């Protein structure tokens, strides 16, 4: 049986659902064949625990759904041409990121612009990552970059190939408003469209204004807090108030803008639309802790419940992109992270650490119901370390 695992002894279980961010009375999560099958108290799930091939004891630490990086610049394989770095995705797993969403394979060297080329790149990336899971991560790749040549027939072909993602903002349009037809056609074929926003980020891209965004009406406003240059406050407010698009906040953007957007979303009950990504690798670099750092920054500086902010980087992402993970819920993919306050923190647990801006220590990462890492090589050491039975010393040594 693949993924026969029980996680027990949790002091707290974060749900990934901002409406009930912490699960009351839960200290155990059971997984079978990569899917969560049981959630509850240890004594209630004793038989399922005994039948599990692997038992991870959180030893009082926090269990949470794995983070989803909703803006990760993958290309092909675990390599980024932008930073000339190998194995960066496997390293992101050690930052608690168990799946990523591609905003278009725009960093591919010699990136094509023809209809044939952009379709081929999207289909190739999607298909390759269906068979490749660096560090156990799930990569939702194959986001077609919208170009003026694309027709309704092209989007039908992409839909038939299983492509579900698109990115607008890097095509050869004289005016971003000219992409209206392609955005509508993509959406009509079940493709979720993320749109660049703010100033230009790389050669070949153009600034996209609030007026463009309101007219184009994508599903997701990419890096609303700047990628890296933020939009004016008045324009941001119109996007929040006058549209229904998801509001993406990223590490590689403007922190002041992110905090303002978050506070407005919380105050005006738009939090379900807030999603978090890293927008890396870019000029900002490769950042294994990019999403976790954003969660810590937004939690500590906004005063919001850290478990809710975690949901913006897990369950909210799952809902916007219709992904199988992101929530501690029966039937969901068993992507889980065990984490605790870091050694030396003034707080006693992971949520307390996030509340004061500390990066928690990750002590176990599970994807598809399989234990992938113990003692993250990227976070500070967790105050309480998970224990696993049977022992897996090769995972412990991999952190050093």
C-alpha positions as CSV (number, residue, x, y, z in Angstrom):
1,X,0.0,0.0,0.0
2,X,1.5,3.3,-1.1
3,X,1.4,6.1,1.5
4,X,0.2,4.1,4.5
5,X,1.1,6.6,7.1
6,X,-0.2,8.0,10.4
7,X,0.8,11.4,11.9
8,X,0.1,11.4,15.6
9,X,0.9,13.5,18.6
10,X,0.1,16.9,17.1
11,X,-0.2,19.8,19.5
12,X,-2.2,21.7,16.9
13,X,-3.5,20.9,13.4
14,X,-3.9,23.8,11.0
15,X,-6.7,23.0,8.5
16,X,-5.9,25.2,5.5
17,X,-9.4,26.5,5.6
18,X,-9.5,30.1,6.8
19,X,-13.1,29.8,8.0
20,X,-11.9,27.2,10.6
21,X,-8.2,27.6,10.6
22,X,-7.4,25.2,13.5
23,X,-9.1,21.8,13.9
24,X,-10.4,21.4,17.5
25,X,-9.7,18.1,19.2
26,X,-7.5,16.7,16.4
27,X,-4.0,15.3,17.0
28,X,-3.9,12.6,14.3
29,X,-4.1,12.4,10.6
30,X,-4.2,9.1,8.7
31,X,-3.3,8.6,5.0
32,X,-3.8,5.7,2.7
33,X,-2.6,5.5,-1.0
34,X,-1.6,9.2,-0.8
35,X,-5.0,10.4,0.3
36,X,-6.1,11.6,3.8
37,X,-8.6,9.0,5.1
38,X,-8.9,9.8,8.8
39,X,-8.7,12.9,11.0
40,X,-9.3,12.9,14.7
41,X,-8.1,12.1,18.2
42,X,-5.4,9.4,18.6
43,X,-7.5,7.1,20.8
44,X,-10.3,7.2,18.2
45,X,-8.0,6.2,15.4
46,X,-6.0,3.6,17.3
47,X,-6.7,0.7,14.8
48,X,-5.8,2.8,11.8
49,X,-2.6,3.9,13.5
50,X,-1.7,0.3,14.3
51,X,-2.3,-0.7,10.6
52,X,0.0,2.1,9.2
53,X,3.3,1.1,7.8
54,X,4.9,4.4,9.0
55,X,4.0,6.4,12.1
56,X,5.3,9.9,12.5
57,X,5.0,11.3,16.0
58,X,4.9,15.1,16.0
59,X,5.8,15.2,19.7
60,X,3.5,18.1,20.4
61,X,4.5,20.2,17.3
62,X,2.1,21.6,14.7
63,X,0.8,19.7,11.7
64,X,-0.3,21.7,8.7
65,X,-1.2,21.2,5.0
66,X,1.8,21.6,2.8
67,X,2.3,25.1,1.4
68,X,1.4,25.7,-2.2
69,X,3.6,28.2,-4.1
70,X,1.1,29.7,-6.5
71,X,3.7,31.6,-8.5
72,X,6.9,29.5,-9.1
73,X,8.9,30.0,-12.3
74,X,9.5,26.4,-13.3
75,X,10.7,25.5,-16.8
76,X,11.7,21.9,-17.5
77,X,13.3,19.7,-14.9
78,X,14.6,20.9,-11.6
79,X,16.6,23.7,-13.1
80,X,16.2,27.4,-13.3
81,X,17.9,29.2,-16.2
82,X,17.3,32.6,-14.6
83,X,19.5,31.7,-11.6
84,X,21.4,28.8,-13.2
85,X,20.5,26.7,-10.2
86,X,19.8,22.9,-10.1
87,X,17.6,21.0,-7.6
88,X,15.9,24.2,-6.5
89,X,12.4,22.6,-6.4
90,X,13.7,19.8,-4.1
91,X,15.1,22.5,-1.9
92,X,11.7,24.2,-1.8
93,X,10.2,21.1,-0.3
94,X,12.5,21.7,2.7
95,X,10.8,25.1,3.0
96,X,7.4,23.3,3.5
97,X,6.3,23.8,-0.1
98,X,4.7,20.5,-1.3
99,X,3.3,21.8,-4.6
100,X,3.8,24.7,-7.0
101,X,1.8,26.4,-9.7
102,X,3.6,27.7,-12.8
103,X,2.8,31.2,-14.1
104,X,4.0,30.2,-17.5
105,X,7.4,28.8,-18.4
106,X,8.6,32.3,-19.3
107,X,12.2,31.7,-18.3
108,X,12.7,29.0,-21.0
109,X,15.8,30.0,-23.0
110,X,14.7,30.9,-26.5
111,X,11.1,31.0,-25.4
112,X,8.8,30.7,-28.5
113,X,6.1,33.2,-29.4
114,X,4.3,31.4,-32.2
115,X,1.0,29.6,-31.6
116,X,2.7,26.3,-32.3
117,X,5.6,27.0,-30.0
118,X,3.7,28.2,-27.0
119,X,1.3,25.3,-27.2
120,X,4.2,22.8,-27.5
121,X,6.0,24.3,-24.5
122,X,2.9,24.2,-22.3
123,X,2.1,20.7,-23.2
124,X,5.7,19.5,-22.8
125,X,6.1,21.2,-19.4
126,X,2.8,19.8,-18.2
127,X,3.5,16.3,-19.4
128,X,7.1,16.2,-18.1
129,X,6.1,17.3,-14.6
130,X,3.3,14.7,-14.4
131,X,6.1,12.2,-14.5
132,X,8.7,14.1,-12.4
133,X,8.3,15.0,-8.7
134,X,11.4,16.7,-7.4
135,X,11.8,16.0,-3.7
136,X,8.3,14.5,-3.9
137,X,6.7,17.8,-4.9
138,X,3.8,18.1,-7.3
139,X,4.4,20.7,-10.0
140,X,1.4,22.1,-11.8
141,X,3.2,23.2,-14.9
142,X,2.3,23.9,-18.5
143,X,0.8,27.4,-18.3
144,X,0.4,28.6,-21.9
145,X,1.7,32.1,-22.4
146,X,-1.0,34.0,-24.3
147,X,0.0,35.4,-27.7
148,X,-2.0,37.2,-30.4
149,X,-1.8,34.3,-32.8
150,X,-3.8,31.9,-30.5
151,X,-7.3,31.1,-31.7
152,X,-10.2,29.3,-30.2
153,X,-9.1,26.1,-32.0
154,X,-5.7,26.4,-30.3
155,X,-7.4,26.6,-26.9
156,X,-9.5,23.6,-27.7
157,X,-6.4,21.7,-28.5
158,X,-4.8,22.8,-25.2
159,X,-7.9,21.8,-23.3
160,X,-7.8,18.4,-24.9
161,X,-4.2,18.0,-23.9
162,X,-5.1,18.7,-20.3
163,X,-3.6,22.2,-20.1
164,X,-5.5,24.1,-17.3
165,X,-3.2,27.2,-16.8
166,X,-2.5,30.3,-18.8
167,X,-0.4,33.5,-18.2
168,X,-1.1,36.9,-19.8
169,X,1.5,39.7,-19.8
170,X,4.5,38.4,-21.8
171,X,3.0,38.0,-25.3
172,X,3.7,40.2,-28.2
173,X,0.8,42.6,-27.8
174,X,1.2,46.2,-28.8
175,X,-1.3,47.1,-26.1
176,X,-2.2,44.7,-23.2
177,X,-5.9,45.4,-23.9
178,X,-5.5,43.6,-27.2
179,X,-5.3,40.3,-25.3
180,X,-9.0,40.4,-24.4
181,X,-10.0,37.8,-27.0
182,X,-7.3,35.3,-25.9
183,X,-8.2,35.7,-22.2
184,X,-11.9,35.0,-22.9
185,X,-11.1,32.1,-25.2
186,X,-8.8,30.5,-22.6
187,X,-11.4,30.8,-19.9
188,X,-14.1,29.4,-22.1
189,X,-12.0,26.3,-22.4
190,X,-11.6,25.8,-18.7
191,X,-8.2,27.4,-18.4
192,X,-7.4,29.5,-15.4
193,X,-5.8,32.7,-16.5
194,X,-3.2,34.6,-14.3
195,X,-2.3,38.1,-15.4
196,X,0.8,40.0,-14.7
197,X,0.2,43.3,-12.9
198,X,2.2,46.4,-12.3
199,X,5.5,47.4,-13.9
200,X,7.5,45.4,-16.4
201,X,9.5,42.6,-14.8
202,X,11.6,41.2,-17.6
203,X,12.6,42.3,-21.1
204,X,9.6,41.8,-23.4
205,X,6.9,42.4,-20.8
206,X,4.9,45.6,-20.5
207,X,3.4,47.4,-17.5
208,X,-0.2,46.3,-16.9
209,X,-2.4,48.9,-15.3
210,X,-5.5,48.6,-13.2
211,X,-7.6,49.6,-16.2
212,X,-6.1,46.8,-18.3
213,X,-6.8,44.3,-15.5
214,X,-10.4,45.4,-15.1
215,X,-11.0,45.1,-18.8
216,X,-9.1,41.8,-19.3
217,X,-10.8,40.2,-16.2
218,X,-8.4,37.3,-15.6
219,X,-9.1,34.8,-12.9
220,X,-6.0,35.7,-10.9
221,X,-4.3,39.1,-10.5
222,X,-0.7,38.0,-10.3
223,X,1.5,39.6,-7.7
224,X,-1.0,42.4,-6.9
225,X,1.6,43.7,-4.4
226,X,4.1,44.1,-7.2
227,X,6.2,41.9,-9.4
228,X,8.3,43.7,-8.3
229,X,6.7,47.2,-8.9
230,X,3.4,47.7,-7.2
231,X,0.3,49.4,-8.6
232,X,-1.0,52.7,-7.1
233,X,-3.2,52.3,-4.1
234,X,-6.2,53.7,-5.9
235,X,-5.9,51.1,-8.7
236,X,-5.4,48.3,-6.2
237,X,-8.6,49.3,-4.5
238,X,-10.6,49.3,-7.7
239,X,-9.3,45.7,-8.4
240,X,-10.4,44.6,-5.0
241,X,-13.7,46.5,-5.0
242,X,-14.8,46.1,-8.6
243,X,-13.6,42.7,-9.7
244,X,-13.8,39.1,-8.4
245,X,-10.3,38.0,-9.4
246,X,-8.0,36.3,-6.9
247,X,-5.6,38.7,-5.2
248,X,-2.1,37.2,-5.3
249,X,0.6,38.4,-2.8
250,X,4.2,37.4,-3.3
251,X,7.5,37.5,-1.6
252,X,9.2,39.1,-4.6
253,X,6.9,42.1,-4.4
254,X,6.3,45.1,-2.3
255,X,5.8,44.2,1.4
256,X,4.1,47.6,2.3
257,X,1.6,47.0,-0.5
258,X,1.0,43.4,0.5
259,X,0.2,44.5,4.1
260,X,-2.2,47.1,2.9
261,X,-4.0,44.7,0.5
262,X,-4.2,42.1,3.3
263,X,-5.7,44.5,5.8
264,X,-8.3,45.7,3.3
265,X,-9.2,42.1,2.3
266,X,-9.7,41.2,6.0
267,X,-11.7,44.3,6.8
268,X,-14.0,44.0,3.8
269,X,-14.4,40.2,3.8
270,X,-12.4,39.5,0.7
271,X,-9.9,37.1,2.4
272,X,-11.2,34.1,0.4
273,X,-9.6,35.8,-2.7
274,X,-6.2,36.2,-1.1
275,X,-3.6,33.8,-2.4
276,X,0.2,33.6,-1.7
277,X,3.1,32.7,-3.9
278,X,6.8,33.5,-4.0
279,X,7.3,34.8,-7.6
280,X,10.6,33.1,-7.6
281,X,13.1,32.1,-9.1
282,X,13.4,35.6,-10.5
283,X,15.9,38.4,-10.1
284,X,15.0,38.1,-6.4
285,X,16.7,34.7,-6.5
286,X,15.9,31.2,-5.5
287,X,14.1,31.2,-2.2
288,X,13.3,27.9,-0.5
289,X,11.7,29.7,2.4
290,X,10.0,32.4,0.2
291,X,6.4,31.3,1.0
292,X,7.1,30.6,4.6
293,X,8.8,34.0,5.0
294,X,5.7,35.7,3.5
295,X,3.5,33.9,6.0
296,X,5.7,35.0,8.8
297,X,5.8,38.6,7.6
298,X,2.1,39.0,7.0
299,X,1.2,37.3,10.3
300,X,3.5,39.3,12.4
301,X,3.1,42.7,10.8
302,X,-0.7,42.6,10.1
303,X,-1.8,41.1,13.4
304,X,-3.9,38.5,11.5
305,X,-4.3,35.0,12.8
306,X,-1.2,33.0,11.5
307,X,-3.4,30.0,10.8
308,X,-5.5,32.1,8.5
309,X,-2.5,33.4,6.7
310,X,-1.3,29.8,6.3
311,X,-4.6,29.1,4.6
312,X,-3.9,31.8,2.1
313,X,-0.8,29.8,1.1
314,X,-2.6,26.4,1.1
315,X,-6.4,26.1,1.0
316,X,-7.1,29.3,-0.8
317,X,-4.6,28.4,-3.5
318,X,-6.2,24.9,-3.7
319,X,-9.7,26.4,-4.3
320,X,-8.6,29.0,-6.8
321,X,-6.7,26.5,-9.0
322,X,-8.9,23.5,-8.1
323,X,-5.9,21.5,-6.7
324,X,-6.1,18.2,-4.8
325,X,-3.9,19.3,-1.8
326,X,-3.9,22.3,0.5
327,X,-6.4,21.2,3.1
328,X,-6.3,18.8,6.0
329,X,-9.6,17.1,4.9
330,X,-10.6,13.5,4.2
331,X,-10.2,12.8,0.5
332,X,-7.5,15.5,0.0
333,X,-3.9,14.7,-1.1
334,X,-1.8,13.8,1.9
335,X,0.7,16.6,1.7
336,X,1.6,17.6,5.2
337,X,4.2,19.5,7.1
338,X,5.2,19.1,10.8
339,X,6.7,22.3,12.2
340,X,7.5,23.9,15.5
341,X,8.9,27.1,17.0
342,X,12.6,27.3,16.2
343,X,15.2,26.8,18.8
344,X,15.6,30.0,20.8
345,X,12.3,31.5,19.9
346,X,10.4,33.5,22.5
347,X,7.3,31.5,21.5
348,X,6.3,27.9,22.4
349,X,4.9,26.7,19.1
350,X,4.8,27.3,15.3
351,X,1.8,29.7,15.3
352,X,3.3,31.7,18.1
353,X,6.6,31.9,16.2
354,X,4.8,33.1,13.1
355,X,2.9,35.7,15.2
356,X,6.2,37.3,16.1
357,X,7.8,36.9,12.7
358,X,10.1,33.9,13.4
359,X,10.5,31.3,10.7
360,X,9.3,28.0,12.2
361,X,11.5,24.9,12.1
362,X,10.2,22.2,9.8
363,X,10.7,18.7,11.3
364,X,8.9,16.5,8.7
365,X,7.5,16.9,5.2
366,X,5.0,14.3,3.7
367,X,3.8,14.4,0.1
368,X,1.4,11.9,-1.4
369,X,1.4,10.1,1.9
370,X,5.2,9.4,1.8
371,X,7.7,10.9,4.3
372,X,10.2,12.9,2.3
373,X,12.2,14.9,4.8
374,X,13.1,15.1,8.5
375,X,14.8,18.2,9.9
376,X,14.7,20.6,7.1
377,X,18.0,21.7,5.8
378,X,16.7,25.2,5.2
379,X,14.7,26.2,8.2
380,X,16.1,26.8,11.8
381,X,16.1,23.6,13.9
382,X,12.6,22.9,15.4
383,X,12.4,22.9,19.2
384,X,10.6,19.6,19.1
385,X,11.6,17.1,16.5
386,X,9.3,14.5,15.0
387,X,10.0,10.8,15.6
388,X,9.4,8.2,12.9
389,X,8.7,4.5,13.2
390,X,10.4,2.5,11.7
391,X,13.5,4.7,11.9
392,X,14.7,6.3,8.7
393,X,18.2,7.5,9.4
394,X,18.9,8.3,5.8
395,X,16.3,11.1,6.0
396,X,17.8,12.5,9.2
397,X,21.3,12.5,7.7
398,X,20.0,14.2,4.5
399,X,19.3,17.4,6.5
400,X,23.0,17.9,7.2
